[in-house]
Amino acid sequence: MALFDSIEEFKKYNSSITMSLSLSAVQSFIDDAVNKHISRSIGQELLNELLEAKATGIDSKSNMRPLLDLTQKACAHLAIASYVPFGSVLLSDSGAHVHSGNNQLPASDQKLAALRKQALDDGYIALEDLVAFLEKHLNEFKSYAESEAHKVNRSLFINSSVDFNASTSAKINAQLFASIRTEIGRIEQDSIEPILGADLISLLRSKIASNNSFSTIETKLVKHIQRALAPLTLASLIPYGMINISTNGLWDCSSGEGKPDIGRSQHAMLMLNTRGEGELETLRSFLNTNRASFSSYKAKETTGIAKINSATSAVYLM
């Protein structure tokens, strides 16, 4: 049972692929994408069910059909991203060589980097779309609903780049969101849980995990949480985003996008921290005002920062 049975299936998600590319040439990269990304996103049990359904035939009216399409799309783009660095290189007993001919020359490093970046962007967007589809149809995919993958996918107050970008003016892509999920969880633990308390946190998390509808007041509460989480997460990542840590030591980042500007980075970190702390105070104020709606919540003292940059305040921090 295979996710792709022919190069034509694979090519459907990137029409720039020529027929001279064989499925066997990219199969190891497909396998890596499945193992590293697909199975972790949807769970191995559902993946096995999907492959079995594909092998025996999927009803055109079944939601297995769009699930297969989304899975193949994510896998194809991620496999291409992994294949690109190796596609123009030949490895033999004589060493590493590049393809060259009368009509074809190896793509430049810049073009390869651009292609890989685009493939990764498309792949991670497709992964988010895949998970969103499963969450929307959770009752139809029992193995996913009971999987560890589902628990991880719904473990935070912000679970996609779409939700993250709706909570801050500093936009990120789906790949970056996937890499900062751990930091979002840390900010939730350090900054959100002490305000809400264990019981209220547990209530909200259970509804997020089961996709149960929030009440109107709960929806407003989650929005306040998200608006605090997003800037605080970005602010905490700025110092680490400027450096590379490897076995060779600690280095400043220096890539095609340029070396980080310390002054601008410090300014951005200050602005994000200020916005995030202000949103935390707004969150406390909201909970204090509506504590009758949250029986387990204990009122917290707020400070003047809650009014900074508000519509009714004459105090603005630029």
C-alpha positions in Angstrom: 0.0 0.0 0.0 1.5 3.3 -1.1 0.4 6.9 -1.0 1.5 7.4 -4.6 1.2 4.6 -7.2 2.6 6.6 -10.1 4.6 9.8 -10.9 1.4 11.1 -12.5 -0.3 11.1 -9.1 2.8 12.9 -7.6 3.0 15.4 -10.4 -0.6 16.5 -9.9 0.6 18.7 -7.0 3.4 20.4 -8.9 2.9 20.6 -12.7 6.5 21.8 -13.2 7.7 18.2 -12.6 8.7 16.6 -15.9 7.9 13.0 -16.9 11.6 12.1 -16.9 11.4 12.2 -13.1 10.6 8.6 -11.9 8.7 7.8 -8.8 11.6 5.7 -7.6 13.8 8.7 -7.6 11.7 10.5 -5.0 10.3 7.5 -3.1 12.8 7.8 -0.2 11.8 11.4 0.2 8.1 10.5 0.1 8.7 8.0 2.8 10.5 10.5 4.9 7.7 13.0 4.5 5.2 10.4 5.6 7.2 9.3 8.6 8.2 12.8 9.8 5.1 14.8 9.0 2.0 12.9 7.8 1.9 10.1 10.4 2.6 12.6 13.2 -0.2 14.9 12.0 -3.0 12.4 11.5 -1.9 9.4 13.5 -0.5 6.1 12.2 -3.8 4.2 12.5 -5.7 6.7 10.3 -2.9 6.7 7.8 -3.1 2.9 7.6 -6.8 3.1 7.1 -6.3 5.7 4.3 -3.8 3.6 2.5 -6.0 0.5 2.7 -9.0 2.5 1.4 -6.9 3.8 -1.5 -5.7 0.3 -2.4 -9.3 -1.1 -2.4 -11.0 1.9 -3.9 -12.6 5.0 -2.2 -16.2 5.9 -2.7 -16.4 9.3 -4.5 -18.9 10.6 -1.8 -16.7 9.5 1.1 -14.7 12.0 3.1 -11.8 9.7 2.6 -11.5 11.2 -0.9 -10.7 14.8 0.2 -8.6 13.4 3.0 -6.5 11.5 0.5 -6.1 14.6 -1.7 -5.0 16.7 1.3 -2.6 14.1 2.5 -1.0 13.6 -0.9 -0.7 17.4 -1.4 1.1 17.9 1.9 3.4 14.9 1.3 4.3 15.9 -2.3 5.4 19.4 -1.4 7.4 18.2 1.6 9.0 15.5 -0.4 10.0 18.0 -3.1 11.5 20.2 -0.5 13.7 17.3 0.7 14.5 16.2 -2.8 15.7 19.6 -4.2 19.2 19.7 -2.6 19.9 16.2 -3.9 18.1 16.2 -7.2 20.9 17.8 -9.2 23.7 15.8 -7.5 25.0 12.4 -8.5 26.8 10.3 -5.9 29.2 7.6 -6.9 32.5 5.9 -6.0 34.2 8.9 -7.6 32.5 11.4 -5.3 29.7 14.0 -5.8 28.9 15.4 -9.3 26.3 17.6 -10.9 24.2 17.0 -14.0 25.2 18.9 -17.1 24.3 18.6 -20.8 23.7 20.5 -24.0 20.2 21.6 -23.1 20.2 21.5 -19.3 22.4 23.0 -16.6 22.1 22.7 -12.8 19.9 25.3 -11.2 21.7 28.0 -9.2 21.9 27.7 -5.5 19.6 30.8 -5.3 16.9 29.1 -7.4 17.2 25.9 -5.5 16.8 27.7 -2.2 13.7 29.6 -3.6 12.2 26.3 -4.8 12.8 24.6 -1.5 11.3 27.5 0.5 8.2 27.6 -1.6 7.8 23.8 -1.4 8.1 23.9 2.4 5.7 26.8 2.7 3.1 24.9 0.5 3.7 21.7 2.4 3.1 23.1 5.9 0.1 25.0 4.7 -1.3 21.8 3.3 -0.6 20.1 6.6 -2.6 22.7 8.5 -5.4 22.3 5.9 -5.2 18.5 6.5 -5.5 18.8 10.2 -8.3 21.4 10.0 -10.3 19.0 7.7 -10.0 16.2 10.2 -11.0 18.5 13.1 -14.0 19.7 11.1 -15.1 16.0 10.5 -13.9 14.6 13.8 -16.9 12.4 14.2 -16.2 10.6 11.0 -12.6 9.7 11.8 -12.7 7.8 15.1 -9.1 6.6 15.0 -7.9 10.2 14.6 -10.2 11.4 17.4 -8.7 8.9 19.8 -5.1 9.4 18.6 -2.2 11.1 20.3 -1.9 13.2 17.1 -5.3 14.8 17.8 -4.4 15.5 21.4 -1.2 17.3 20.3 -3.0 19.2 17.5 -5.6 20.6 19.9 -3.3 21.0 23.0 -2.9 24.8 22.9 -5.1 27.9 22.9 -3.6 28.7 19.5 -3.4 25.7 17.2 -2.7 27.0 13.7 -0.9 29.9 12.0 -4.3 31.2 10.9 -5.4 31.6 14.6 -1.9 33.0 15.5 -2.0 35.7 12.7 -5.6 36.7 13.8 -4.1 37.6 17.2 -1.2 39.8 16.2 -0.1 42.2 13.4 3.3 40.3 13.2 2.4 37.6 10.7 4.1 34.1 10.5 3.8 31.2 8.1 2.7 27.7 8.9 6.2 26.3 9.0 7.3 28.8 11.6 4.2 28.1 13.6 5.0 24.4 13.7 8.4 25.2 15.0 7.2 27.5 17.9 4.4 25.3 19.3 6.6 24.3 22.2 7.3 28.0 23.0 3.5 28.8 22.9 2.9 26.0 25.4 5.6 27.4 27.7 4.1 30.9 27.5 0.7 29.4 28.3 2.1 27.6 31.4 4.1 30.6 32.6 1.7 33.5 31.8 -1.9 32.2 31.2 -2.4 29.4 33.7 -1.5 31.4 36.8 -4.2 34.0 35.9 -7.0 31.5 34.9 -6.3 28.8 37.5 -6.3 25.1 37.0 -10.1 24.5 36.9 -10.9 27.1 34.3 -7.9 26.1 32.2 -9.0 22.5 32.4 -12.5 23.4 31.3 -11.4 25.4 28.3 -8.8 22.9 27.2 -11.4 20.1 27.3 -13.7 22.0 25.0 -10.8 22.8 22.6 -9.8 19.1 22.5 -13.3 17.9 21.8 -14.2 20.8 19.5 -17.2 21.6 21.7 -18.7 25.0 21.1 -17.7 27.8 23.5 -20.4 30.0 25.1 -20.3 33.6 24.0 -18.4 34.7 27.1 -15.9 31.8 26.7 -15.3 32.8 23.1 -14.4 36.3 24.2 -12.1 34.9 27.0 -10.2 32.7 24.5 -9.7 35.7 22.2 -8.2 37.6 25.1 -5.9 34.7 25.8 -4.8 34.4 22.2 -4.1 38.2 21.9 -1.7 37.9 24.9 -0.1 34.7 23.8 0.9 35.7 20.2 3.1 38.8 21.0 4.6 37.2 24.1 5.6 34.2 22.1 7.2 36.2 19.4 9.0 38.4 21.9 10.5 35.4 23.7 11.8 33.9 20.4 13.6 37.0 19.1 16.9 36.5 21.1 17.1 32.9 19.9 16.0 33.7 16.4 19.2 35.8 16.0 21.6 32.9 16.7 22.5 29.5 15.6 23.6 26.9 18.1 25.6 23.9 16.9 28.3 21.6 18.0 30.8 24.2 16.7 29.5 26.9 19.1 27.2 29.9 19.1 27.0 32.0 16.0 25.1 35.1 14.7 22.6 34.3 12.0 23.9 35.4 8.6 21.9 34.2 5.6 20.5 35.5 2.3 18.0 37.5 4.4 20.8 39.5 6.0 22.4 39.6 9.4 20.0 40.5 12.3 19.8 44.2 13.3 20.3 44.3 17.0 18.7 47.7 17.5 15.5 46.8 15.5 15.3 43.4 17.2 15.4 45.0 20.6 12.8 47.5 19.6 10.5 44.8 18.3 11.0 42.7 21.4 10.1 45.7 23.6 7.0 46.5 21.6 5.8 42.8 21.6 6.5 42.4 25.3 4.6 45.7 26.0 1.7 44.6 23.9 1.6 41.1 25.4 1.8 42.4 29.0 -0.9 44.9 28.2 -3.1 42.1 26.9 -2.5 40.1 30.0 -3.8 43.0 32.1 -6.8 43.3 29.8 -7.4 39.5 30.3 -7.3 40.0 34.1 -9.7 42.9 33.9 -12.1 41.0 31.7 -12.1 38.0 34.1 -12.6 40.3 37.1 -15.5 42.0 35.4 -17.1 38.7 34.3 -16.1 36.5 37.3 -19.8 35.5 37.9 -19.6 33.6 34.6 -16.5 31.6 35.7 -17.2 30.1 39.1 -13.7 28.7 39.6 -12.0 32.0 38.9 -10.5 34.0 41.7 -10.2 37.8 41.1 -6.7 39.1 40.4 -5.4 42.6 41.0 -4.8 44.6 37.8 -2.3 47.5 37.2 -2.4 50.7 35.2 -0.8 49.0 32.1 -4.2 47.6 31.3 -5.3 51.0 30.1 -2.2 51.9 28.1 -3.0 52.3 24.4 -6.7 51.7 25.1 -9.3 53.7 23.3 -10.3 55.5 26.6 -6.7 56.2 27.7 -4.7 59.4 27.1 -1.5 57.3 27.7 0.2 55.8 24.6 3.4 53.8 24.5 5.0 54.0 21.1 
